[in-house]
Amino acid sequence: MTTNAIPTTSLLNDMTLKQLRSLAKTNGLTQKGRKAEVIARLETERAEHQVVEQQQARRKRYAEAQT
């Protein structure tokens, strides 16, 4: 799944709950809960996406080094 750009924590905190729920929906996440819960879900998704991107970059560099 592609993560749509999830803003920084500071920007997430400035968003309304309605905006946060819309962003959660766009990213395939549960929309239910209080503002802090939706923000936590979005932050987790962003962090997990960053880990996957880092792993893919490492694999690509490794594959390029092997050729």
N, C-alpha and C positions, 0 to 999 in steps of 0.2 A: 504494500500500500504506500502510496506517495503521501507524505505529510505536506499539507499546505502550510505556507509560512506561518509559524506560530511566533508571535512577538515575544520580546523579552518580558520578564516578570513584572518589571515596572509598567510597561505598556498594558499588560494583562490586567493589572490592578486598577488601571485607569478606565478600563472598559466596563460597560454595563453588563449585567447578568444576561440580558437578552443577546448582546453582541457575543459574549463568551459562549453561550449555548449554540449560537449559529456557527461559530468557529469550531466548536466541538463536533457538531453535526457534520460539517464539511470534512473533518478529519476522521469521521467514522467512530467517534467516541460517544459514550453515554452523555446525555445532556442534563440528566437529573441531578439535583443536589443544590446545595448553597454555593454562593460565589466562590468561596475558598476551595470547595471540593472540585468544582469545574476547573478552576485555575490549576489545582494540583494535577488533575488528569491531563490537562494540556501540557504542563511542564514535563510530566513523565513521558508523554508522547514525543515531545521535542528532544528530550535527552536520549530516548531510545533510538530515535531517528539519527541523531548525531553519531551514536555508537555504530550503527549500521553503516553510515557513510564512511566513517573512519576505517572500518574493517574492509569495505570495498576498495578504498583507496590503497590500503596496505596490500591487498591481493593484487591489485593492478600493478603497483610498483614491483612486487615480487615477480609477477609474470613477465613484466618488461625486462627485469634484470636477468631472467632466465634465457632470454632470446639473444 
